[in-house]
């Protein structure tokens, strides 16, 4: 599977939360809560990413993914592991 990009993340956020919420490069390190996503929206986002990318995101791990950059890194690391490579 290809790399998980900021555009992919924005698509998942739009589908699970608010179509008006867009993450730009300058927002990658801002907490999701500052971007308007509450805990329910984060759970829905995690479920959407699990379904779309076939990567496990256990509930306890969601708390360890506080920013968009963490989400990108987490999903890409799992995708790389599935391919047998490191990121």
N, CA, C and O atoms as a CHARMM CRD file, in Angstrom:
* protein
*
  348
    1    1 UNK  N      0.84300  -1.17900   0.00000 PROA 1      0.00000
    2    1 UNK  CA     0.00000   0.00000   0.00000 PROA 1      0.00000
    3    1 UNK  C      0.88600   1.23900   0.00000 PROA 1      0.00000
    4    1 UNK  O      1.98200   1.22700   0.56100 PROA 1      0.00000
    5    2 UNK  N      0.42200   2.27700  -0.61300 PROA 2      0.00000
    6    2 UNK  CA     1.18300   3.51500  -0.70100 PROA 2      0.00000
    7    2 UNK  C      1.30600   4.19100   0.65900 PROA 2      0.00000
    8    2 UNK  O      0.69700   3.76300   1.64000 PROA 2      0.00000
    9    3 UNK  N      2.08800   5.23200   0.70000 PROA 3      0.00000
   10    3 UNK  CA     2.26900   6.00600   1.92700 PROA 3      0.00000
   11    3 UNK  C      0.97500   6.74000   2.28900 PROA 3      0.00000
   12    3 UNK  O      0.24800   7.20800   1.41300 PROA 3      0.00000
   13    4 UNK  N      0.70700   6.82900   3.56800 PROA 4      0.00000
   14    4 UNK  CA    -0.43100   7.57100   4.11100 PROA 4      0.00000
   15    4 UNK  C     -0.02400   9.04200   4.18300 PROA 4      0.00000
   16    4 UNK  O      0.91300   9.39400   4.90000 PROA 4      0.00000
   17    5 UNK  N     -0.72600   9.89900   3.44200 PROA 5      0.00000
   18    5 UNK  CA    -0.34500  11.30300   3.30800 PROA 5      0.00000
   19    5 UNK  C     -1.28200  12.22400   4.07700 PROA 5      0.00000
   20    5 UNK  O     -2.30900  11.79900   4.60600 PROA 5      0.00000
   21    6 UNK  N     -0.90400  13.48300   4.12500 PROA 6      0.00000
   22    6 UNK  CA    -1.74900  14.47900   4.77400 PROA 6      0.00000
   23    6 UNK  C     -3.09100  14.60200   4.04200 PROA 6      0.00000
   24    6 UNK  O     -4.11700  14.85200   4.67500 PROA 6      0.00000
   25    7 UNK  N     -3.09100  14.42900   2.72800 PROA 7      0.00000
   26    7 UNK  CA    -4.35500  14.45600   1.98100 PROA 7      0.00000
   27    7 UNK  C     -5.24500  13.28500   2.38200 PROA 7      0.00000
   28    7 UNK  O     -6.45800  13.44400   2.51900 PROA 7      0.00000
   29    8 UNK  N     -4.64800  12.11400   2.56900 PROA 8      0.00000
   30    8 UNK  CA    -5.41600  10.95000   3.02800 PROA 8      0.00000
   31    8 UNK  C     -6.00100  11.21000   4.41200 PROA 8      0.00000
   32    8 UNK  O     -7.15300  10.87100   4.68300 PROA 8      0.00000
   33    9 UNK  N     -5.19900  11.81500   5.28400 PROA 9      0.00000
   34    9 UNK  CA    -5.67400  12.13500   6.62900 PROA 9      0.00000
   35    9 UNK  C     -6.82900  13.12400   6.56300 PROA 9      0.00000
   36    9 UNK  O     -7.82800  12.96000   7.26400 PROA 9      0.00000
   37   10 UNK  N     -6.69800  14.14200   5.73100 PROA 10     0.00000
   38   10 UNK  CA    -7.77800  15.12000   5.58200 PROA 10     0.00000
   39   10 UNK  C     -9.05300  14.47700   5.05400 PROA 10     0.00000
   40   10 UNK  O    -10.14900  14.81800   5.49700 PROA 10     0.00000
   41   11 UNK  N     -8.92000  13.56100   4.12200 PROA 11     0.00000
   42   11 UNK  CA   -10.09500  12.84900   3.60800 PROA 11     0.00000
   43   11 UNK  C    -10.77400  12.06000   4.71800 PROA 11     0.00000
   44   11 UNK  O    -12.00100  12.05600   4.81800 PROA 11     0.00000
   45   12 UNK  N     -9.98100  11.39200   5.55400 PROA 12     0.00000
   46   12 UNK  CA   -10.54000  10.60300   6.65400 PROA 12     0.00000
   47   12 UNK  C    -11.19300  11.50200   7.69600 PROA 12     0.00000
   48   12 UNK  O    -12.25000  11.16300   8.22800 PROA 12     0.00000
   49   13 UNK  N    -10.57600  12.64500   7.99300 PROA 13     0.00000
   50   13 UNK  CA   -11.16600  13.58700   8.94600 PROA 13     0.00000
   51   13 UNK  C    -12.48400  14.11000   8.40000 PROA 13     0.00000
   52   13 UNK  O    -13.47600  14.17100   9.12500 PROA 13     0.00000
   53   14 UNK  N    -12.50200  14.48700   7.13500 PROA 14     0.00000
   54   14 UNK  CA   -13.72600  15.00600   6.52400 PROA 14     0.00000
   55   14 UNK  C    -14.84600  13.98000   6.54400 PROA 14     0.00000
   56   14 UNK  O    -16.00500  14.32400   6.77400 PROA 14     0.00000
   57   15 UNK  N    -14.50600  12.73300   6.30700 PROA 15     0.00000
   58   15 UNK  CA   -15.51700  11.67600   6.26600 PROA 15     0.00000
   59   15 UNK  C    -16.03600  11.32400   7.65500 PROA 15     0.00000
   60   15 UNK  O    -17.17700  10.88300   7.79500 PROA 15     0.00000
   61   16 UNK  N    -15.21000  11.51500   8.68400 PROA 16     0.00000
   62   16 UNK  CA   -15.62700  11.09800  10.01800 PROA 16     0.00000
   63   16 UNK  C    -15.99200  12.25900  10.92800 PROA 16     0.00000
   64   16 UNK  O    -16.51100  12.03200  12.02100 PROA 16     0.00000
   65   17 UNK  N    -15.73900  13.48100  10.51900 PROA 17     0.00000
   66   17 UNK  CA   -15.98400  14.61200  11.41300 PROA 17     0.00000
   67   17 UNK  C    -16.66300  15.75600  10.67500 PROA 17     0.00000
   68   17 UNK  O    -17.88400  15.76500  10.51800 PROA 17     0.00000
   69   18 UNK  N    -15.88400  16.70200  10.23100 PROA 18     0.00000
   70   18 UNK  CA   -16.39800  17.93900   9.65800 PROA 18     0.00000
   71   18 UNK  C    -15.65400  18.21600   8.36000 PROA 18     0.00000
   72   18 UNK  O    -14.42800  18.32300   8.34100 PROA 18     0.00000
   73   19 UNK  N    -16.39800  18.32700   7.30100 PROA 19     0.00000
   74   19 UNK  CA   -15.77500  18.55200   5.99900 PROA 19     0.00000
   75   19 UNK  C    -14.97300  19.85200   5.96300 PROA 19     0.00000
   76   19 UNK  O    -14.13200  20.02700   5.08200 PROA 19     0.00000
   77   20 UNK  N    -15.21700  20.76400   6.90100 PROA 20     0.00000
   78   20 UNK  CA   -14.49500  22.02500   6.93500 PROA 20     0.00000
   79   20 UNK  C    -13.16400  21.95200   7.65200 PROA 20     0.00000
   80   20 UNK  O    -12.37200  22.89200   7.57900 PROA 20     0.00000
   81   21 UNK  N    -12.90300  20.86200   8.33900 PROA 21     0.00000
   82   21 UNK  CA   -11.64200  20.71200   9.06700 PROA 21     0.00000
   83   21 UNK  C    -10.57900  20.18600   8.12000 PROA 21     0.00000
   84   21 UNK  O    -10.66700  19.05800   7.63400 PROA 21     0.00000
   85   22 UNK  N     -9.57400  21.01100   7.86300 PROA 22     0.00000
   86   22 UNK  CA    -8.46400  20.61900   6.99800 PROA 22     0.00000
   87   22 UNK  C     -7.16300  20.86100   7.74200 PROA 22     0.00000
   88   22 UNK  O     -6.97700  21.91100   8.35700 PROA 22     0.00000
   89   23 UNK  N     -6.27600  19.90100   7.68400 PROA 23     0.00000
   90   23 UNK  CA    -4.97700  20.00300   8.33200 PROA 23     0.00000
   91   23 UNK  C     -3.95700  20.40700   7.27900 PROA 23     0.00000
   92   23 UNK  O     -3.79400  19.73200   6.26300 PROA 23     0.00000
   93   24 UNK  N     -3.27700  21.50900   7.53300 PROA 24     0.00000
   94   24 UNK  CA    -2.20800  21.94900   6.65400 PROA 24     0.00000
   95   24 UNK  C     -0.85700  21.56900   7.22900 PROA 24     0.00000
   96   24 UNK  O     -0.76100  21.15400   8.38400 PROA 24     0.00000
   97   25 UNK  N      0.17800  21.71100   6.43100 PROA 25     0.00000
   98   25 UNK  CA     1.53600  21.38400   6.88600 PROA 25     0.00000
   99   25 UNK  C      1.88400  22.12700   8.17400 PROA 25     0.00000
  100   25 UNK  O      2.58500  21.59100   9.03200 PROA 25     0.00000
  101   26 UNK  N      1.39600  23.35800   8.30800 PROA 26     0.00000
  102   26 UNK  CA     1.70700  24.16300   9.48400 PROA 26     0.00000
  103   26 UNK  C      0.92400  23.73700  10.72500 PROA 26     0.00000
  104   26 UNK  O      1.14900  24.27500  11.81000 PROA 26     0.00000
  105   27 UNK  N      0.01700  22.78600  10.58100 PROA 27     0.00000
  106   27 UNK  CA    -0.83200  22.35100  11.68700 PROA 27     0.00000
  107   27 UNK  C     -0.51100  20.93300  12.15300 PROA 27     0.00000
  108   27 UNK  O     -1.20200  20.40600  13.02600 PROA 27     0.00000
  109   28 UNK  N      0.50100  20.31600  11.60000 PROA 28     0.00000
  110   28 UNK  CA     0.78600  18.91400  11.88900 PROA 28     0.00000
  111   28 UNK  C      1.08500  18.63400  13.35500 PROA 28     0.00000
  112   28 UNK  O      0.84000  17.52800  13.83500 PROA 28     0.00000
  113   29 UNK  N      1.61000  19.62100  14.06800 PROA 29     0.00000
  114   29 UNK  CA     1.97700  19.40000  15.46100 PROA 29     0.00000
  115   29 UNK  C      0.96400  19.96500  16.45400 PROA 29     0.00000
  116   29 UNK  O      1.20500  19.95800  17.66100 PROA 29     0.00000
  117   30 UNK  N     -0.15400  20.44800  15.95300 PROA 30     0.00000
  118   30 UNK  CA    -1.21000  20.93600  16.84700 PROA 30     0.00000
  119   30 UNK  C     -2.06500  19.75800  17.28600 PROA 30     0.00000
  120   30 UNK  O     -2.38900  18.89300  16.47200 PROA 30     0.00000
  121   31 UNK  N     -2.43100  19.71300  18.55400 PROA 31     0.00000
  122   31 UNK  CA    -3.28700  18.61400  19.02300 PROA 31     0.00000
  123   31 UNK  C     -4.61200  18.58200  18.26400 PROA 31     0.00000
  124   31 UNK  O     -5.16100  19.62200  17.90000 PROA 31     0.00000
  125   32 UNK  N     -5.11100  17.37900  18.03500 PROA 32     0.00000
  126   32 UNK  CA    -6.39600  17.23200  17.35500 PROA 32     0.00000
  127   32 UNK  C     -7.48800  18.03800  18.05400 PROA 32     0.00000
  128   32 UNK  O     -8.37100  18.58800  17.39600 PROA 32     0.00000
  129   33 UNK  N     -7.43100  18.10800  19.38800 PROA 33     0.00000
  130   33 UNK  CA    -8.45300  18.84400  20.12700 PROA 33     0.00000
  131   33 UNK  C     -8.45200  20.32200  19.75400 PROA 33     0.00000
  132   33 UNK  O     -9.51300  20.94300  19.69400 PROA 33     0.00000
  133   34 UNK  N     -7.27500  20.89100  19.50100 PROA 34     0.00000
  134   34 UNK  CA    -7.19100  22.28600  19.06200 PROA 34     0.00000
  135   34 UNK  C     -7.75100  22.46500  17.65300 PROA 34     0.00000
  136   34 UNK  O     -8.14200  23.56600  17.26600 PROA 34     0.00000
  137   35 UNK  N     -7.78500  21.39200  16.90500 PROA 35     0.00000
  138   35 UNK  CA    -8.30500  21.44200  15.53600 PROA 35     0.00000
  139   35 UNK  C     -9.80200  21.16300  15.49000 PROA 35     0.00000
  140   35 UNK  O    -10.40000  21.10400  14.41500 PROA 35     0.00000
  141   36 UNK  N    -10.40300  20.99200  16.67300 PROA 36     0.00000
  142   36 UNK  CA   -11.84800  20.81200  16.74300 PROA 36     0.00000
  143   36 UNK  C    -12.32100  19.37800  16.81900 PROA 36     0.00000
  144   36 UNK  O    -13.52600  19.13300  16.77900 PROA 36     0.00000
  145   37 UNK  N    -11.42200  18.42800  16.92800 PROA 37     0.00000
  146   37 UNK  CA   -11.82700  17.02700  17.03300 PROA 37     0.00000
  147   37 UNK  C    -11.88100  16.62600  18.50300 PROA 37     0.00000
  148   37 UNK  O    -10.88600  16.73500  19.21900 PROA 37     0.00000
  149   38 UNK  N    -13.03800  16.16400  18.94500 PROA 38     0.00000
  150   38 UNK  CA   -13.17100  15.69500  20.32100 PROA 38     0.00000
  151   38 UNK  C    -12.84300  14.20400  20.37800 PROA 38     0.00000
  152   38 UNK  O    -12.47400  13.60300  19.36900 PROA 38     0.00000
  153   39 UNK  N    -12.98100  13.61500  21.56300 PROA 39     0.00000
  154   39 UNK  CA   -12.58800  12.21100  21.73000 PROA 39     0.00000
  155   39 UNK  C    -13.42000  11.27800  20.85700 PROA 39     0.00000
  156   39 UNK  O    -12.89200  10.29500  20.33500 PROA 39     0.00000
  157   40 UNK  N    -14.69500  11.56200  20.69100 PROA 40     0.00000
  158   40 UNK  CA   -15.53400  10.72800  19.82900 PROA 40     0.00000
  159   40 UNK  C    -15.07000  10.81900  18.37500 PROA 40     0.00000
  160   40 UNK  O    -15.01100   9.80800  17.67500 PROA 40     0.00000
  161   41 UNK  N    -14.74300  12.01800  17.92800 PROA 41     0.00000
  162   41 UNK  CA   -14.25600  12.19000  16.55500 PROA 41     0.00000
  163   41 UNK  C    -12.94200  11.44000  16.34600 PROA 41     0.00000
  164   41 UNK  O    -12.69900  10.90500  15.26500 PROA 41     0.00000
  165   42 UNK  N    -12.09600  11.40000  17.37300 PROA 42     0.00000
  166   42 UNK  CA   -10.82900  10.67200  17.25000 PROA 42     0.00000
  167   42 UNK  C    -11.05200   9.16900  17.16000 PROA 42     0.00000
  168   42 UNK  O    -10.36100   8.47800  16.41200 PROA 42     0.00000
  169   43 UNK  N    -12.02100   8.66400  17.92400 PROA 43     0.00000
  170   43 UNK  CA   -12.34800   7.23500  17.84100 PROA 43     0.00000
  171   43 UNK  C    -12.88300   6.91400  16.44900 PROA 43     0.00000
  172   43 UNK  O    -12.50500   5.90500  15.85400 PROA 43     0.00000
  173   44 UNK  N    -13.76100   7.76900  15.93000 PROA 44     0.00000
  174   44 UNK  CA   -14.30500   7.55600  14.58500 PROA 44     0.00000
  175   44 UNK  C    -13.20400   7.64100  13.52800 PROA 44     0.00000
  176   44 UNK  O    -13.19800   6.86800  12.57000 PROA 44     0.00000
  177   45 UNK  N    -12.28500   8.57100  13.70100 PROA 45     0.00000
  178   45 UNK  CA   -11.16200   8.68800  12.76900 PROA 45     0.00000
  179   45 UNK  C    -10.31400   7.42100  12.80200 PROA 45     0.00000
  180   45 UNK  O     -9.93100   6.89800  11.75600 PROA 45     0.00000
  181   46 UNK  N    -10.02300   6.93100  14.00000 PROA 46     0.00000
  182   46 UNK  CA    -9.23000   5.70200  14.13400 PROA 46     0.00000
  183   46 UNK  C     -9.93400   4.52100  13.47100 PROA 46     0.00000
  184   46 UNK  O     -9.29500   3.71500  12.79400 PROA 46     0.00000
  185   47 UNK  N    -11.23900   4.42000  13.66300 PROA 47     0.00000
  186   47 UNK  CA   -11.99400   3.32800  13.03800 PROA 47     0.00000
  187   47 UNK  C    -11.93700   3.42300  11.52200 PROA 47     0.00000
  188   47 UNK  O    -11.79400   2.41200  10.83300 PROA 47     0.00000
  189   48 UNK  N    -12.04700   4.62800  11.01100 PROA 48     0.00000
  190   48 UNK  CA   -11.99300   4.82500   9.55900 PROA 48     0.00000
  191   48 UNK  C    -10.60900   4.45300   9.01500 PROA 48     0.00000
  192   48 UNK  O    -10.50200   3.81100   7.97100 PROA 48     0.00000
  193   49 UNK  N     -9.56000   4.85600   9.72100 PROA 49     0.00000
  194   49 UNK  CA    -8.20000   4.52700   9.28000 PROA 49     0.00000
  195   49 UNK  C     -7.94300   3.03000   9.34600 PROA 49     0.00000
  196   49 UNK  O     -7.29900   2.46900   8.45900 PROA 49     0.00000
  197   50 UNK  N     -8.44300   2.38000  10.39100 PROA 50     0.00000
  198   50 UNK  CA    -8.28500   0.92600  10.50200 PROA 50     0.00000
  199   50 UNK  C     -8.94200   0.21800   9.32400 PROA 50     0.00000
  200   50 UNK  O     -8.37000  -0.70700   8.74800 PROA 50     0.00000
  201   51 UNK  N    -10.13500   0.65400   8.97400 PROA 51     0.00000
  202   51 UNK  CA   -10.86800   0.01900   7.88000 PROA 51     0.00000
  203   51 UNK  C    -10.20100   0.28800   6.52800 PROA 51     0.00000
  204   51 UNK  O    -10.09000  -0.61200   5.69600 PROA 51     0.00000
  205   52 UNK  N     -9.76500   1.51300   6.31700 PROA 52     0.00000
  206   52 UNK  CA    -9.20900   1.88700   5.01800 PROA 52     0.00000
  207   52 UNK  C     -7.79500   1.36400   4.79500 PROA 52     0.00000
  208   52 UNK  O     -7.42500   1.02200   3.67200 PROA 52     0.00000
  209   53 UNK  N     -7.00600   1.30200   5.86800 PROA 53     0.00000
  210   53 UNK  CA    -5.59300   0.95900   5.71500 PROA 53     0.00000
  211   53 UNK  C     -5.21300  -0.37100   6.34800 PROA 53     0.00000
  212   53 UNK  O     -4.05500  -0.78500   6.28300 PROA 53     0.00000
  213   54 UNK  N     -6.17900  -1.03800   6.95800 PROA 54     0.00000
  214   54 UNK  CA    -5.93300  -2.35300   7.55900 PROA 54     0.00000
  215   54 UNK  C     -4.81500  -2.30900   8.59700 PROA 54     0.00000
  216   54 UNK  O     -4.00500  -3.23100   8.68800 PROA 54     0.00000
  217   55 UNK  N     -4.78000  -1.22600   9.38100 PROA 55     0.00000
  218   55 UNK  CA    -3.80200  -1.11100  10.46600 PROA 55     0.00000
  219   55 UNK  C     -4.55500  -1.08700  11.79100 PROA 55     0.00000
  220   55 UNK  O     -5.53300  -0.35300  11.92900 PROA 55     0.00000
  221   56 UNK  N     -4.11900  -1.87200  12.75900 PROA 56     0.00000
  222   56 UNK  CA    -4.79000  -1.85900  14.05400 PROA 56     0.00000
  223   56 UNK  C     -4.46200  -0.58200  14.82900 PROA 56     0.00000
  224   56 UNK  O     -3.30500  -0.17200  14.92200 PROA 56     0.00000
  225   57 UNK  N     -5.50300   0.03200  15.37900 PROA 57     0.00000
  226   57 UNK  CA    -5.32200   1.18800  16.25200 PROA 57     0.00000
  227   57 UNK  C     -6.17100   0.92900  17.49400 PROA 57     0.00000
  228   57 UNK  O     -7.32000   1.36700  17.56000 PROA 57     0.00000
  229   58 UNK  N     -5.61800   0.22200  18.47700 PROA 58     0.00000
  230   58 UNK  CA    -6.37200  -0.07100  19.69400 PROA 58     0.00000
  231   58 UNK  C     -6.77900   1.21200  20.41900 PROA 58     0.00000
  232   58 UNK  O     -6.13300   2.25000  20.27900 PROA 58     0.00000
  233   59 UNK  N     -7.85600   1.12300  21.19000 PROA 59     0.00000
  234   59 UNK  CA    -8.36400   2.29700  21.89900 PROA 59     0.00000
  235   59 UNK  C     -7.29500   2.97500  22.74500 PROA 59     0.00000
  236   59 UNK  O     -7.22500   4.20300  22.78000 PROA 59     0.00000
  237   60 UNK  N     -6.46200   2.19300  23.42800 PROA 60     0.00000
  238   60 UNK  CA    -5.44100   2.80100  24.28000 PROA 60     0.00000
  239   60 UNK  C     -4.35800   3.51100  23.46900 PROA 60     0.00000
  240   60 UNK  O     -3.65900   4.37600  23.99700 PROA 60     0.00000
  241   61 UNK  N     -4.21400   3.15900  22.21400 PROA 61     0.00000
  242   61 UNK  CA    -3.21800   3.80300  21.35700 PROA 61     0.00000
  243   61 UNK  C     -3.72600   5.15200  20.85400 PROA 61     0.00000
  244   61 UNK  O     -2.93100   6.04700  20.56700 PROA 61     0.00000
  245   62 UNK  N     -5.03700   5.30100  20.74800 PROA 62     0.00000
  246   62 UNK  CA    -5.60800   6.56500  20.26800 PROA 62     0.00000
  247   62 UNK  C     -5.09400   7.73000  21.10800 PROA 62     0.00000
  248   62 UNK  O     -4.80900   8.80200  20.57500 PROA 62     0.00000
  249   63 UNK  N     -4.97400   7.52500  22.41900 PROA 63     0.00000
  250   63 UNK  CA    -4.47500   8.57800  23.30500 PROA 63     0.00000
  251   63 UNK  C     -3.01500   8.91200  23.02900 PROA 63     0.00000
  252   63 UNK  O     -2.55500  10.00000  23.37500 PROA 63     0.00000
  253   64 UNK  N     -2.28600   7.99500  22.41500 PROA 64     0.00000
  254   64 UNK  CA    -0.87500   8.20700  22.10600 PROA 64     0.00000
  255   64 UNK  C     -0.68300   8.84600  20.72700 PROA 64     0.00000
  256   64 UNK  O      0.44600   9.00000  20.26200 PROA 64     0.00000
  257   65 UNK  N     -1.78100   9.21100  20.08500 PROA 65     0.00000
  258   65 UNK  CA    -1.74100   9.84200  18.76400 PROA 65     0.00000
  259   65 UNK  C     -2.42300  11.20900  18.89100 PROA 65     0.00000
  260   65 UNK  O     -3.53400  11.39500  18.39500 PROA 65     0.00000
  261   66 UNK  N     -1.76100  12.16500  19.55400 PROA 66     0.00000
  262   66 UNK  CA    -2.41900  13.43600  19.85600 PROA 66     0.00000
  263   66 UNK  C     -2.43800  14.45500  18.72000 PROA 66     0.00000
  264   66 UNK  O     -3.20200  15.42000  18.76700 PROA 66     0.00000
  265   67 UNK  N     -1.60200  14.25000  17.69700 PROA 67     0.00000
  266   67 UNK  CA    -1.49400  15.24700  16.62600 PROA 67     0.00000
  267   67 UNK  C     -1.58000  14.57300  15.25600 PROA 67     0.00000
  268   67 UNK  O     -1.40100  13.36100  15.14100 PROA 67     0.00000
  269   68 UNK  N     -1.85000  15.35900  14.23100 PROA 68     0.00000
  270   68 UNK  CA    -1.83600  14.79500  12.88300 PROA 68     0.00000
  271   68 UNK  C     -0.49300  14.15400  12.51800 PROA 68     0.00000
  272   68 UNK  O     -0.46600  13.11700  11.85500 PROA 68     0.00000
  273   69 UNK  N      0.62100  14.76100  12.94300 PROA 69     0.00000
  274   69 UNK  CA     1.92900  14.17500  12.63300 PROA 69     0.00000
  275   69 UNK  C      2.05200  12.78700  13.25500 PROA 69     0.00000
  276   69 UNK  O      2.55800  11.86100  12.62200 PROA 69     0.00000
  277   70 UNK  N      1.58700  12.64600  14.49900 PROA 70     0.00000
  278   70 UNK  CA     1.61900  11.33500  15.14500 PROA 70     0.00000
  279   70 UNK  C      0.77000  10.32800  14.36800 PROA 70     0.00000
  280   70 UNK  O      1.16100   9.17000  14.21800 PROA 70     0.00000
  281   71 UNK  N     -0.38200  10.76300  13.87800 PROA 71     0.00000
  282   71 UNK  CA    -1.25300   9.86600  13.10800 PROA 71     0.00000
  283   71 UNK  C     -0.55700   9.41800  11.82700 PROA 71     0.00000
  284   71 UNK  O     -0.56900   8.23400  11.49000 PROA 71     0.00000
  285   72 UNK  N      0.04600  10.36300  11.11600 PROA 72     0.00000
  286   72 UNK  CA     0.76300  10.02300   9.88600 PROA 72     0.00000
  287   72 UNK  C      1.90000   9.04600  10.17300 PROA 72     0.00000
  288   72 UNK  O      2.06400   8.04900   9.47100 PROA 72     0.00000
  289   73 UNK  N      2.68000   9.34100  11.20800 PROA 73     0.00000
  290   73 UNK  CA     3.80800   8.47500  11.55600 PROA 73     0.00000
  291   73 UNK  C      3.33800   7.08200  11.96900 PROA 73     0.00000
  292   73 UNK  O      3.92900   6.07900  11.57100 PROA 73     0.00000
  293   74 UNK  N      2.27500   7.02700  12.76700 PROA 74     0.00000
  294   74 UNK  CA     1.77400   5.74300  13.26000 PROA 74     0.00000
  295   74 UNK  C      1.29600   4.86800  12.10100 PROA 74     0.00000
  296   74 UNK  O      1.70200   3.71200  11.98300 PROA 74     0.00000
  297   75 UNK  N      0.43900   5.41800  11.25300 PROA 75     0.00000
  298   75 UNK  CA    -0.10800   4.62800  10.14400 PROA 75     0.00000
  299   75 UNK  C      1.00600   4.23100   9.17900 PROA 75     0.00000
  300   75 UNK  O      1.05300   3.08400   8.73500 PROA 75     0.00000
  301   76 UNK  N      1.89900   5.15700   8.85100 PROA 76     0.00000
  302   76 UNK  CA     2.98700   4.82700   7.92400 PROA 76     0.00000
  303   76 UNK  C      3.93600   3.78200   8.49500 PROA 76     0.00000
  304   76 UNK  O      4.44400   2.94200   7.75200 PROA 76     0.00000
  305   77 UNK  N      4.18400   3.81600   9.79900 PROA 77     0.00000
  306   77 UNK  CA     5.03500   2.79100  10.41600 PROA 77     0.00000
  307   77 UNK  C      4.37700   1.42400  10.31500 PROA 77     0.00000
  308   77 UNK  O      5.05600   0.43200  10.05200 PROA 77     0.00000
  309   78 UNK  N      3.06600   1.35500  10.51900 PROA 78     0.00000
  310   78 UNK  CA     2.35600   0.07200  10.42100 PROA 78     0.00000
  311   78 UNK  C      2.32800  -0.41900   8.97800 PROA 78     0.00000
  312   78 UNK  O      2.48100  -1.61300   8.72300 PROA 78     0.00000
  313   79 UNK  N      2.13300   0.49700   8.03800 PROA 79     0.00000
  314   79 UNK  CA     2.14300   0.10500   6.62500 PROA 79     0.00000
  315   79 UNK  C      3.52400  -0.41100   6.22200 PROA 79     0.00000
  316   79 UNK  O      3.63200  -1.39900   5.49500 PROA 79     0.00000
  317   80 UNK  N      4.57200   0.25300   6.69000 PROA 80     0.00000
  318   80 UNK  CA     5.93700  -0.18800   6.38200 PROA 80     0.00000
  319   80 UNK  C      6.20500  -1.55900   6.99100 PROA 80     0.00000
  320   80 UNK  O      6.83600  -2.40900   6.36300 PROA 80     0.00000
  321   81 UNK  N      5.72600  -1.77300   8.21200 PROA 81     0.00000
  322   81 UNK  CA     5.91700  -3.07600   8.86100 PROA 81     0.00000
  323   81 UNK  C      5.21200  -4.17400   8.07200 PROA 81     0.00000
  324   81 UNK  O      5.73400  -5.28100   7.93500 PROA 81     0.00000
  325   82 UNK  N      4.03300  -3.86700   7.55600 PROA 82     0.00000
  326   82 UNK  CA     3.29600  -4.84600   6.75400 PROA 82     0.00000
  327   82 UNK  C      4.03000  -5.17400   5.45600 PROA 82     0.00000
  328   82 UNK  O      3.93400  -6.28900   4.94400 PROA 82     0.00000
  329   83 UNK  N      4.76600  -4.19000   4.92900 PROA 83     0.00000
  330   83 UNK  CA     5.54500  -4.41400   3.70500 PROA 83     0.00000
  331   83 UNK  C      6.88300  -5.06200   4.01100 PROA 83     0.00000
  332   83 UNK  O      7.60000  -5.48700   3.10600 PROA 83     0.00000
  333   84 UNK  N      7.21800  -5.13600   5.30500 PROA 84     0.00000
  334   84 UNK  CA     8.49600  -5.72000   5.68500 PROA 84     0.00000
  335   84 UNK  C      9.64700  -4.75600   5.59900 PROA 84     0.00000
  336   84 UNK  O     10.80300  -5.16600   5.50200 PROA 84     0.00000
  337   85 UNK  N      9.33400  -3.44800   5.63400 PROA 85     0.00000
  338   85 UNK  CA    10.37500  -2.42600   5.60400 PROA 85     0.00000
  339   85 UNK  C     10.24100  -1.56300   6.84300 PROA 85     0.00000
  340   85 UNK  O      9.27600  -1.68700   7.59700 PROA 85     0.00000
  341   86 UNK  N     11.20200  -0.69800   7.04700 PROA 86     0.00000
  342   86 UNK  CA    11.13000   0.24700   8.15400 PROA 86     0.00000
  343   86 UNK  C     10.95700   1.63800   7.60000 PROA 86     0.00000
  344   86 UNK  O     11.38000   1.94200   6.48400 PROA 86     0.00000
  345   87 UNK  N     10.31400   2.49800   8.41700 PROA 87     0.00000
  346   87 UNK  CA    10.13100   3.88100   7.95300 PROA 87     0.00000
  347   87 UNK  C     11.02600   4.82700   8.69500 PROA 87     0.00000
  348   87 UNK  O     11.00400   6.03000   8.43400 PROA 87     0.00000
